[in-house]
Amino acid sequence: MQQITVDIPEDLALRLNPLRSQLPQILELGLREWNSEIPNEFGGLSEVLEFLACLPTAEETLALRPSQALSHQISDLLEKSRSIGLNEQEERSWQHYEYVEHLVQIAKATALLKLKAK
């Protein structure tokens, strides 16, 4: 484990202080969101919501796919769930991914209906 020191605004420090033990996970999620730049791929809930908020075409919605990094994380969690089980943080992540997938499925079903109605 490596220690990193950063200067952050006081209001952010106050919000993060109660979450000290979860900072590595928070930073990991933030980095994944930050690094995901491919428009037809998503790495988390915020990206899906931002994508859908732009009112994409039906074709763009049907082309939406998870990023390779997200696919890998989901595969790892699924394998761990089957073999030894998930810890509390991993279970929360799994539920997060399930919710994102649910939103994408709804959006794709709606997009498909729009295309068939043309």
SULMO-V813096 format. One record per pair of residues at least 12 apart in sequence whose C-alpha atoms are under 6 Angstrom apart, sorted by the first residue. I is the first residue (numbers start at 1). J is the second residue. D is the distance in whole Angstrom. If there is no record, write none. Layout:
# SULMO-V813096
i,j,d
I,J,D
I,J,D
This chain:
# SULMO-V813096
i,j,d
40,64,5
40,65,6
41,64,6
41,65,5
41,66,5
41,67,5
42,66,5
42,67,5
43,67,6
43,70,5
45,100,5
58,111,4
61,108,6
62,108,5
